[in-house]
Amino acid sequence: MARRATLGAAVAAIAACGGGGDGGMLGGINPFAARNSTVPLEDLDAQSIYQQAEFELESGNADDAAVMFAEVERLHPYSEWAKRGLIMAAFAYHQDEDYENARLAAQRYLDFYPADEDAAYAQYLLALSYYDQMDQIGNDQGITFLALQELRNVIERYPDSEYVQDAVLRFDLAFDQLAASEMEVGRYYLRRQHYTSAINRFRVVVEEFQTTSHTPEALLRLVEAYLALGLTDEAQTAGAILGYNFRGSPFYDDAFRQLTGQGLTDEAAGEGWLREVWDQTVRGDWL
């Protein structure tokens, strides 16, 4: 619902560019709807098609609206209405959850109008077209990487736009989802005693996603996996990193019990990648 609310608020500003004078609908009624209902779109001027598309959108017919908005650009490519129609087509396709066509329309807008005032919104829609698909693709995180890339473009290319704050929030959530995916696979391997494979997954979280909420658990699972392999130096070092950064976490309490239960401490020992992380932690370069 939050995603829809954000888009709903944004479209008001975009659609407003078609308002004023004779440009918009009057009182929420499309004055051309009844009169031109049987007239082919090819026989209508750009403004009339745009207004019919607005009427369809406000009537809840996002799919029909998207097609009509796109037709404005196709039939009247050099008009001011074409530019308006293209950004509204991207919005309407997104409302209809037709994310592929939403991306195509948004990218086309960016290609043709990169300096326009609505370019930031087009980039934001492009990012959302990936972000809103993240829950639909299971464990395949390729779409999440694309969402991160396009959200970063919103943040870096349009730092003063009204969409930056939401883009930052969504970027953090998408980043956290990638870490969650690594954790899920790591736990799967750990339960099946594939300890080396599990360690590789938890290592990714510790090294690449250390700012996410999954890092404390990843360190605990490393303690468990290394203890199972008899690699006590690595287990202690993982515990040391966990204790230094997350001493108040229940994951640290669990790790401490496991270590002391085998006569070990939560002090860094030995060499290896975890020792490098420990050194970075002490220097303040990690987290």
N, C-alpha and C positions, 0 to 999 in steps of 0.2 A: 504494500500500500504506500509505503514511503517513497518508493521509486515513482509510482504513478503520480503522487502528489507533487513531487519535484517537477515532473514533466508538465503536469497540469498548470502549475504556476508559470512555467517558462513559456508555454504556448500562448498565454495571454499577451505577453509582450511581443512575440513574433507575429501573431495574428493582427495585432494593433497596427502593424505597418500597412495593413490593407484597409484600415478604417479611415475615417475622416472624409468629409465631403460625400461623394457618391461611391467611395471605394469599398465600404464595408456593408454588412447587412444592416437593415433597419429594424430595430427593436427585436432582434433575434430571428426575424423572418427573412427568408431569401426572396426578394421580389421577383427573381427570375425563375424560381423553382417550378411554379405551375405553368407559367407562360412558355418556358422552353423545355418542358419535360420530354417532349417528343422530338425536339430539334437535335440533330446530330451535333456533337461537340465541334466537329470541323467547321460548322456554320456559325459558331458563336465567337464573339470576340474574347480576348484574354480575360478581361474583367468579369464577364459573365460566367465563364468556366470556373474562375477562381471563387466567385461567390457561391456557385452551386457546390463546389467542393467544401467550402466553409459550412454550408447548410448540412451536408452529409456528415461532416465531422461533429457538429453540434447535435445532430440527431443520433449519434452513437454508431454511425456507419463508417468506421475508420478505414475499412478496406476500400470502399467505394471512393471515399474522400481522397485517399492516397493516390489512386489511379487518376482521379480528376486533377489533382494538384500537379501530378507528373505530366499530364496532358497539356497543361498550360505552357510548360517549357517546350514540349515537343512541337506544339502547333504554333506557338508564338515565341520563338527562341530569343528574339532580340528585344523583347519588351521588358519593362520594369516588373510586370506581373510574373514573368518567367522566373526571375530571381526569387520572388516571394513564394511562388508555387513550389520551387525546388526545396527550400528549407521546410516548408509545410508538408511536402511529400515525405521528407525524412521523418518528421514528427509523426505523421499519420501512420506510416508504415510501422514505426516503433510502437505506437498505440495498439496496432493490430497484431503485435508480436511477430511481424514479418521482418526479422532482424537482418536478414541478408539484403533485402531491398532497402531497408533503412540505412544500412552501411553504404550501399551503392549511391543512394541519393545524397547522403551527408558528404561522402568523399567527392562526389561530383561538384557539390557546392564549394567545397574547399579548393578544388582544382580551378574552378572558374571565377570564384570570388574570394580569394585568399585574404584580401585586405578589407573585406566588408565588415560592417559592425556585427553581423550575425555569424561570422566565421567561428567565433569562440563557441557559440551554441552548436554549430554544425560539428565541431570537434568533440564537444561534450556528448552529443547524440551518437557519434561514431563510437566513443568509448562505452557508452551505455549499451549499445547494441551487442557488445561482447560481454560486458559485466552482467547483464540481465540473463545471459545464457549460461552462466557459470554453474547454476544449480541443475541444469538440464543435461550435463555431459558426463555425469558419473565421475570416475577417477581420472579421466583424460583431462589433464591440466593445461593443454595447449591453448584453449580459449581463455584461460585465466591469465596466461602470459601476455596474450594479445590485449586483454583488458588493461593490464598493468601498463603496457606500452602506450596505449592511447590515452589513458588517464594521465600518465606522465606528460604527454604532449599538451593536454589541457593546462596542467600546472605550469609547465615551462614556457609554452608559447603565449599563453594568455594569463599571466600572473595577476592582472588587475581585473579580470572578469568576475562576474557574480557566480561563476560555476566552479571557481577554484576550491572553495571551502568544501563543497560536496565532493569534488574530485579527490581531494586529499583523504577525506574520510573513506571513500570507496576504495582508494588505492590501498590504504592500511588494511581494510577488510579482505581485499583480494590477496594481498601479501600473506595475511594470516591464513587464508584458505590453502595456499600452497604449502605452508608449513604443516597444516592439519593433514593434508594429503600424505606428506612424507611420514608423519607420525602414524597414520593409519596403516600404511604399508609396513613400517618398522615394527609395530605391535604384532602384525600378522606373522612376520618372520620370527619374532621373539617367542610368540606362543608355540610355534612349531620348532623351536630350538635351532633355527637357522641363524645362529648368532652373528656370524660375519656379515650376512646380508642385512640383518637388523641394525648392526653398528653403522654400516654405510649410510642407512637412511637417517638415523639419529644424528650422525655427524653432519649431514647436510643442514639439518635444523640448527645445530649449534654454530656452524660456520657461516651459513648464508641467511638464516632467518632468526638470528639471535635476539632481535628486537621484538619478536612476537611473543604471544602468551604461552607458546608451546615449549619454550626453551627449558624451563625447570623440569618438566616431565622428560624431555629428551635426555637431560643429564642423568636423571634417575635411571632411565632405561639403559643408559650406557653403563652405569654402575652394575646393574643386574646382568647385562650381557657379558661384561668383562669378568665379573665374578664367576659366571657360569663357565667361562673359558679358562679360569685360573690366572687371568692376567691382573694381578692385584695392584701393580703400580698404576695401570690405566684406570682401574676402578677407583682407587684412592684419589687420583687427580681429578676425575670427573666429580667425585664427592666434594673435593676441595673447591672447585669452581662453583658448584651448586651452593655450598655453604657460604662462600664469599659474597655471592650476588643475591641469593634467595634464602637466607637463613630462616626467615619466618615462614617459608613455604612448607606445606605438609609433604611435598616431594622430598625436601631436604630431610625431614624427620625420618621418612621411610629409608632413604639412602643411608643415613647415619646408623640406623638400627641394623641394616644389612652389613655395613662395614664392620661395626663393632662386634657384631655377632660372629664374625670370622677373625676377631682379634686384630682388625685393621683400624686405621685412623682416617680422618678426612683431610689428610695433608698430602700435598702434591709430591709425587715420586716418579722417578724414571724419566724417560725422554719420550719423544713422539709428538703427534699432532695435538694431543690434549695438553701436553706440557707447554706447547707454544701458545695455546689459548690461555693457559694459566698465567704465563708471563705477560700476555697482553692484558689480562684482567688486573694484575697487580700494577701495571703501568697506567691503567685507566684507558686502554685502547680498545677494550672489548665491552660491548653494551654501552 
